[in-house]
Amino acid sequence: MNIKVFITGASSGIGEYIAYEYAKRGAIIGLTARRKNLLEQVAAKCKELGGDPIIYQFDVSDADSTKQAIDDFIQKNNGIDVVIANAGISGKVDLQSGNSDQTNRMLSTNILGVSNTALPVLPSMLKQKSGKVVVVSSIAGFRALPSRSSYSASKIAIRFMNNSWRYTFQKQGINFITICPGFIETNMTDKNKFKMPFLMNVDVFAKKMIKAIDKNKKTYIAPWQWNFIVPLIRIVPDWLINFAASKKVQK
Ligand SMILES: NC(=O)c1ccc[n+]([C@@H]2O[C@H](COP(=O)([O-])OP(=O)(O)OC[C@H]3O[C@@H](n4cnc5c(N)ncnc54)[C@H](OP(=O)(O)O)[C@@H]3O)[C@@H](O)[C@H]2O)c1
């Protein structure tokens, strides 16, 4: 039987390329994002690769429209095997503007977007006693980073949330998988002006990510070099982060 996968943020980058990997396996794929024209292009390529795409256009920060799309996908396909909460935004937030709009937008997309996506699938997966909940966090989700307060906070929050779900539902047959990419070549990193260590091609990353999902890895960090660096990031003393921040940081 064809695997049923629902992906948020499938109009570009990691979500798009993971959709192609599932399409090659003949999957039924819920492709979702806000930009419908891009979703249509991704859907056409998924079809060419052997997949069966269904497009849903919504904003993940809107709980009702996200749930509506998920409920429709589950009902049409009589269940769901994998949900990938991948949609996210990054970038600098102007902390001195005097208002919280930008910060809240990022928190709501990156955190509420994940709970809005993952929680509506749980009743169905609990009933089936199977399924995979995949959350795309980041290596930025291991330590508060200067100039990236909302982004790193959002990625830490969703990693913790997914870990907690894993403990809570450990005997229910559902796998909770957290993906922590380093720097991957997508629209998100295209705008970065700094040198990005171990920058990885998105197609290569998607192939590795789908293998990690197959193996039910609890936490998957890639490129591999970050597996050695992340533990160091976690124990680096505050004074060193303060020093780095004092060199070039927008407050
Ligand atoms: N690239 C990296 O180096 C890297 C590293 C670590 C983690 N990540 C994470 O990987 C995920 C995918 O990022 P990417 O690199 O593939 O970037 P991307 O190419 O910019 O893709 C982001 C995707 O999220 C969707 N999206 C953004 N806001 C949304 C919203 N409010 N509602 C619905 N969809 C929304 C976008 O579609 P629309 O604009 O069409 O809605 C797009 O499909 C993100 O969570 C990101 O934080 C990326």
The ligand as an ORCA input file, in Angstrom:
! r2SCAN-3c Opt
* xyz 0 1
  N      18.280     25.606      5.263
  C      18.921     25.427      6.404
  O      20.156     25.552      6.479
  C      18.172     25.014      7.635
  C      18.907     24.721      8.784
  C      18.246     24.346      9.923
  C      16.872     24.237      9.928
  N      16.175     24.542      8.814
  C      14.723     24.448      8.879
  O      14.237     23.712      7.786
  C      12.891     24.118      7.511
  C      12.747     24.357      6.014
  O      13.543     25.467      5.666
  P      14.266     25.606      4.241
  O      15.711     25.763      4.495
  O      13.796     24.549      3.334
  O      13.763     27.052      3.812
  P      12.781     27.549      2.662
  O      13.230     27.079      1.344
  O      12.619     29.000      2.913
  O      11.407     26.789      2.997
  C      10.559     27.187      3.999
  C       9.203     26.575      3.715
  O       8.310     26.908      4.783
  C       7.120     27.440      4.230
  N       6.535     28.400      5.160
  C       7.146     29.444      5.764
  N       6.269     30.102      6.540
  C       5.081     29.449      6.431
  C       3.792     29.648      6.985
  N       3.544     30.649      7.823
  N       2.808     28.782      6.651
  C       3.048     27.757      5.794
  N       4.248     27.512      5.242
  C       5.250     28.358      5.545
  C       7.553     28.096      2.932
  O       6.486     28.143      2.012
  P       5.595     29.430      1.666
  O       6.466     30.630      1.782
  O       5.119     29.145      0.285
  O       4.495     29.407      2.669
  C       8.588     27.108      2.441
  O       7.967     26.054      1.745
  C      12.632     25.364      8.370
  O      11.896     24.993      9.510
  C      14.023     25.789      8.780
  O      14.036     26.498      9.999
  C      16.779     24.934      7.663
*
